[in-house]
Amino acid sequence: MPKMKTHRGAAKRFSLTKSGKVKRAKSNRNHFLRRKSAKSKRAMRQNGLVDSTQQNTVKRLIPYK
């Protein structure tokens, strides 16, 4: 059986924690930042976790991470 290929787009966006959960960056941090409150922009700096329903899908895209 050949080696699995890593989905390069997913590899740039996701990483795994030590416990095996999938880490991601928060969205909506690119433009229109004037209209967003400082509190929401501060919250977007923190990393988020991928929802449990999508974890297996993302892990399949990044098999060697």
Protein Blocks (a to p, Z undefined) as FASTA:
>chain_A
ZZddddfklmmmpccdfkopacdddehilgomlmpcfklmmmmmpccdddfklmmmmmmm
mmmZZ
